[in-house]
Amino acid sequence: MLKVHSRCDLACDHCYVYEHADQSWRGQPMIMASSTVVAAAQRIAEHAVAHGLHAVHVVLHGGEPLLLGFDGLDQVIRRLRSIVDPVVPLRLSLQTNGIGLTPAICDLFVRERVGVGVSLDGDRAANDRHRRFRNGGSSYDRVRAALRLLRRPEFRAAYAGILCTIDVRNDPIDVYEAVRAEEPPRIEFLLPHATWDNPPPRPDGSATPYADWLLRIHRRWTDDGRPVPIRILDSLESTARGGPSHTEALGLDPVDVLVVESDGAWEQADSLKIAYHGAAATARTVFTHSVDETLGHPGLAARLTGLDALCAQCRSCPVVARCGGGLFAHRYRTGTGFANPSVFCADLKELMESTSMPPSPGEPPTAAIPADVIEEIATGHVSVATVDLLDQLQAELVEALLEELADTFAPVGDEHPWAALVRMSGDDPRTVREILGHPYVRVWADRCLRRQADPRLLGNLAAAAAIRTGRPATVQVVSAGGYVRLPAVAAVAVPGPAGLLPLTVGEAGTVSIAGRPLEPAAWSPVRHADTGAWSPALDDVDAHRDCFEWPVLPRLDEAAHRRWTSTLTAAYRIVADEAAGHLPGLTAGLRVITPLQPGADGSPRAATAREAYPAIGLAYAGPAEMAVLMVHEFQHVKLGALADHVDLYDPGFQARFRVGWRPDPRPVEGVLHGAYAHLAVAELWRSRPGEPAREKYLHYRDWTAEAAETLLASGALTGSGERFVRRLAQTLNSPAP
């Protein structure tokens, strides 16, 4: 966060920079000097190179950054891009009160790919409680004029969202409706800054007025179909399912923000200015200390340690993993410093408890899958409704990953890819969800967050959605290895070196790259194996399909594709004849198959990857064997999806167990997965005639029964896990159909 201008043209009475304990702004230069911008950019670039970062995010802040004017902003942006962009993609954004926004500045932001967040506290009455000029005049009309500019089609790409500070005296629904009416790509509701020395107002005497306020919006937002991302509400739901937080104010994710003041001083998050004078200071500058050296400051180091940085009361709290102690600054109290719960502790706890899924008996508090559905999954015979539930939960998980990724992504081109996806989802939510639900999207997103993949492929994802929905868009896509790969859609041959290229989907659905229409011969579409009742994609083009333990095949030629389709059709009929109980779930849920290379001796192979729901990898085999492999691997798919949302065993359990199907002792997860997969295989062999088939059936049945007994006696299972394994064993011992 770069404080490029340290003064403001408003006099908001809740501002942490000017109106709270720290008054260091009085000694800061009004404008960040060009030499300071250059030094900060050089520190950012050296840090990105040293740590192999895939992107960095710089926020232009203040004070009010628009006070730099067009020329000042242009110079700052150009200096940053000239130093940082050559080594790592730079995502630039700017937080503003909007007063100084002009068409020329909007044009600059679009051209230089700067996302603009605007502060607005609701309708006129709500906004003008705090956000006024020094003479007491209203800022409301000026801010709304700025938002009208950002909504114009030529400037929409720069519109990043609205930041709204909560005042519980304002009606929450009125505020929500007023902010939503401005059509922001995202809304961020912030708790007002407060400490134990200066606690937040609680005008109605309620113990949890801030939770009550947000929960009213949560109910309305949910009833409306969640038409716009709301960061704090999305974070509450993500953490409820064990996912990441998207805000510094919740969760145990390490804080990764550094501030550069206008004089070049490195500071901690500037919300600390509410605690005491100098609370954010580090005594380090961009001229004297690197980022790594600055991260050694005790205050910053403590905030990277998660749970260990919290006070004893927080560490013992049942919702600590979701709450994370709240915003660090809100914990301050004279005498004990920051070793306290948040001054909003009661509100945060109420929010956590009110946005958790209602637990079934013995279920963890954050369970998202009812007990009867868990038992249904344990049989292996899942309904279409259960597949729909797993799909929905998986979609929410992937969308949370993508939103987190969008926060670290450097926007390029005419429209930020995440904004394009949000826009298209509003027009055609089903199609966009199908694109986002393609299994290798989560594989790529997971890799990006581990810094093992290129986050700029978010543009390829947006392009795929635009092509599939037919909605016009222009986004920058990554070309690599001679192809632009569009998840769930195609690989497109593009000559020339690797890099970024603009892809445009026109009004009539035409597609061009770098201004050149794409010829049919350039397309290698994702093809399907049409068996009649079932039509899984045979994805042999996705860049991230290499997530299985075995190597994948390159693009199948037409003859090989026909052979695969014919064999899968026959295998599907075998499943229908021999394991009909698996058919509804497999037909609805197994939607992607990636061809794998066979073993050196031609032996078949099959694999799944937990993050690649709902895909499996298969090496070619005959129909009878293919049927077994499909049912076996789809068991792993279902169990992996269940385990994303329900704890079936203690993840800290270290003991290993002997099983019949492997020579080496297996961890609890391996025993559970093996038992569940072999349950389905036993069912197929039980249906086949002849003594060899009966021997196979008895083999798999005994393996599964022994594994179930081992699991139930292990002490590692949760209540849900025990119910799951008992139901699995009952299914194994049930009479043959």
Order of alpha helices (4+ residues) and beta strands (2+ residues): beta-alpha-beta-alpha-beta-alpha-beta-alpha-alpha-beta-alpha-beta-alpha-alpha-beta-beta-beta-alpha-alpha-alpha-alpha-alpha-alpha-alpha-alpha-alpha-alpha-alpha-beta-beta-beta-beta-beta-beta-beta-beta-beta-alpha-alpha-beta-beta-beta-alpha-beta-beta-alpha-alpha-alpha
